[in-house]
Amino acid sequence: YLLFNFFNTKKRLHILIWTIIISTVIFSVWIMIYYYLILGHPILGPSPFTKLGLLMGEIASNIIGISTLFAMLLCLYQFTREEIGHRKILLAICFCITAIATLATQTRGSILAMFVSLLLSFPKNKKTITVIFLFLAIFIVLMPVRNILTPPAIIERIHIMDDRINAWYCFGEMVKDYPLTGIGFGMQTYADDNLLNKYNEKVPIKYRQPEPMKAPHNLVVDIAVRLGLVGLASFFYILFEFFRMGRHIIKNNKDDFFGHWSLCLMVALTALFIQGMFENTMSGPPAIVFYTIMAMMAILWHLNKKQDIDGQSEVVDNQTLSGQRGSPVG
């Protein structure tokens, strides 16, 4: 609501985009310095602690990747529209920093979302995306992230997905008891050990967890548990409206600015949804990213619609003026 009502012009929307980019770059630089240099975790090598943000709580690896990937996409789309040389150089540096930070998290959800978002952006930015893929390939080879992208590592990860699948069984039992309204959206709901143990006991022994996970790590399951099937259906309707609005802006814009950023936001939300299949994205920093994307699309819709109204008014004024000039003078 605050974003929509303040960043409600093209100029202010640009300020918001640059603010997100610069602040995320500062965060990325600081978190990498803190994690690798101050805490002393290895930058390269086989150690699991090469994974940026591992065991750091609220700014854990998956959370870092959600913020950095969004900023990375904003860098890409701003770069393709930027005409001032020094700004293009700055955006290229910002893109590299956020891309490296995203790869350093070594989270499969973020990496999958990164490549899917780049592929979706490819038709409109073929030359730039081709260079980016070469850049990413080099860094993947040099960085520890290469260890999780080998076929054996991917197969092994699929085999050990049991922990999350077992968690989904547990939270699924909650949906059975509260199918329509859910259990509520309290921030500390999942911190109730008695609640988790109660439903873990209902799960078949084969899927029962020794110690229940305190979150489903899945966007769809999370909303179904908290808000029930009615809330989940409402959420998917919101997503449908978001993409419908984006598509309408792309097809009916009078200014390429609106279509360009509408595509960017659609790609960004797709990436966030992919990441949401592996992480909780409806609270904390990921939720801020989600609401920011929604607000920015609403701003684009409003500005594009306002331009249509202004354009129609101008046509009417011109027609009226022409009629006055052509009318006989009594």
N, C-alpha and C positions, 0 to 999 in steps of 0.2 A: 504493500500500500504506500509506504514512504517512497520507495523507488519510483513507482508509477507517477506519483504526484509531484516529485521534484525533478527527476530526469526526463521531463516530458517534451523536450525539443531535440532536434538532431545534434545540436552543439553539446547539450548536456548529456545526451546518450553517448557521444564520443568521449566525454569526460569520464563517464562511468566505465566504459570499456578500457580506457587507459589506466584508470584507478585500479581495476581488477588485475590488469597485466602487471603493472609496476609493483603493486603490493604482493602479488603472488611470487614474482621474481625475487623480491627482497626476502620473503619467507623461504623460498627454495634455497637461496644462497646461504641464509643463516642456518637452516636445518641441516644442510650438508656439512657446513663448517662445524656445527655443534656435534653432530653425530659421529663424523669421521675424524675430526681433528681434536675436539675437546674431549669427547668421550673415548676416543681412541679406537673405535671399531675399524676393522680393515676395509680399505676401499676395494681392493681386489683379492682374489683368492677363493678357496672353497668354503670358508667359514660362513655359517648361516647369518652371522651378524654383519655381513656385507649388505644385507637387505635394509635399506634406509627406513628408519623408524621402527624397527622390530622391537616389540615389547615396550613401546613408549606411550601406551594408554590412549588418550584422546587424540593424539596426533600419530596414530599407528600407520603402518605402511599403506593400507587400503584407503585410509582417510586422506593421506598426503596425495596419493595418486588421483583422487577425485578432484581436488582443488587444482593441482598442477595441469591436469589434462584439459580442464575447462579453459584455463589461461592460455595454454598452448594453442588451442583452437582459435581463441580470440586473436592471438598473435598472427596466426596464419591468415585469417580473413582480413585483418587490418593491414597486413603486409601487402596483400594482393590489390588493395585499394589505395595504398599510400603513394603519394607522388613526390614527397620531399625526401631527398637522398639520405640525410642524416637520420631521419626517422625510420627509414627502411633498414638502415644498418642497426639501429637500436632494437627494432622489432626482430630482426634476425638473431641478435644476441639473446633477446628475451626468449625467443622460441627455443634456441639451443639449450638454455638453462632449464626451462620448464620440461623440455623433452628428456634431458638427462636425469632430472629429478624423478620424472615419471618412470623411466626405465630402471632407476636405482631402487625403486620400491620393490621391484621384482614380483609384483602382484599380477597374476594371470588375468584377472578381471580388467585391470587398467591397461595392460598391454593389448589384450584382445579389443577393448574399446578404442584404443588408440588406432590400431590398424583398420578397424571397421570404419571409424570416423574419417580417416584419411582416404579410404576407398570411396566413401560416399561423397567426399569433396573432390575427388579426382576429375570427374567430367568438366567441372567449371575451372579447375586450376591445374591442368595437366602438366605443364612444365615445372611449376613450383613443387607439386606433389612428387614428381619423379625425382627431383633433386633431394627432397626430404627423405624419400625411401632409401636413396643411396647413403645419405647422412645417417639415418637410423641403422642401416645395415652395418656400417662401420662401427658405430658405438655398441651395437649388440655383440659384435665380435670381440670388442675390447673390454666390455663390462661383464661382471659376473652374471648378468641376466641371461647370458647365453646358456648357462647351465640348466635353466628351467625350460628352455625352448627346444631341447633335443627330444627326439621321439621317445627314448626310454624314460626321460623325466616326465613327459606328458602322460605316458601310459601309467607310470607309477602314481602320478597325481590323481588320475581317474580312479585307480584302485583304492586310494586312501580318502576318497570323497565320502566314505561311510560315516565319518564323524558328523558332517553337515546333514547328510541324509537322515541319520538317526535323530538329529536335532529337529528336523522337519517333521518326523513322526511324532515327536513329543509335542511340538507346537500345534500339529494337526489335531491332536486330541483336544486342545483348547477350543479350536474352531468347531469341533463336534458339539461341545457343550454350549458354546455361544455363537451359533452360526450366523445370526442376523446382526447383532449389535457389537459383537466382540467383547473383549475384557476391558477395553478402555485404553487411552493413549497416555497414561501417566509416564513420566520420564523414568521413574524407578520401578515400574511394573515388573520388569524382568529380574530385578534384584531380590525378589521374594523367593528364597530358597524353598520354603514350604510349598509355594505354588508350583515351582518347577518339579520338585520331587513328587508331588501328588500326580502330575500328569505323566511324568517319566515312568511311574509304576503302572500306568495303563497301557504303555507301549508293549508289544510282544517282546519277549525276552531277547529274541534275535537282534532287535533294534534298540534295546534299552541302553542308555548311557551310564557308565560308572559314576560320572558326575555331570549333571545336565549343563549344557551350554546355556549361557545367560542371554542369548540372542539368536534368532533364526538365521542371521546372515543371508537373508533373501528378502528382497523388496516385497514381492507378492505375498509370501507367507507372513511377513511382518504386518502388513496392512490387514490381511484377512484375520489375523489373531487380534489385532488392536481394535479394528473397526467393523469386523464381520464381513459377510459377503455383500451386504448393502453398501458398506463403505468401500469395499474393493471395486464393486461395479461403478460407484460414483467416481472413484479415482481413475479408472480406465476411461470413463466418459470425459473427464478433464483432459486426459492425454489425447483422446480423439479430437476434442475441440482445439487443443493446442496445435496439432498437426493440420487440422482443417484450416485454421486461421493462417498458419504458415504457408500452406499451399495456395490459399486465396491471395495472399500478399504477393507471392512470387508470380502468379498468373495475371494479377490485376493492378500491378504497381505502376505509378506514373514516374517513379524515380528509382533507378537501379539500386540506390542505397537501401531501400526497404527490402527488395528481393534478396540482395546480397546477405544482409544480416539475418533475414528470416531463415535462409538456408543454413547459416552458421548455427543458429539456435536450435533448429531441428536436428542437426547433426550432433550438437552438444547434448541435447536431451536423450538422443539415441545412445550416445556413449554412456551417459549417466545411468540409463536403464540397464545397459549391459553390466556396468559395474555393480548395480543394485542386485543383480542375480547372485553376487558373491559376497555382498557386504550390506550392512544396515545403512540406508541412505535417507531415512526419514527423521533423523535427529542430528543435532550437532552441526559441524561444518558442512557435511554433504547436503543437509536440508537447506542451508543457506544458499548453496549453489543451485539447488533445485528451484527455490523460490525466486532467486535472481533471474534465472533463465525464463521463468514464467512471467515475471514482471517486465523483462525486456521485450518479450513477444507482445505483451499487452501494449507497451509503449509504441512499438512498430505498428501494430494494428490501429491504434488511435491516430498516429501521425499520418499513416497512409489514408485512412478514412477522412481525416481532416483535409488532406490535400485534394482528395476527390471532391469534397464539398466546395472547397475554395475554387477548384478548377471549373466546376459546374457553374458557380456564381460568376466567375469571370466570363464564361461563355455567354451566360444570360445577359450580363452587363454589356458585352460587345454587341450582342444581337440588338439589345435595346438602343444602344448608341447608334448603330447602323440604321435602325428604323427611324430614329429621330432625324438623322442627317438626310435620309431619303424622303422624308415626309414633306409635302408642300407647305409653304409658309402662307398663312391666311392674311 
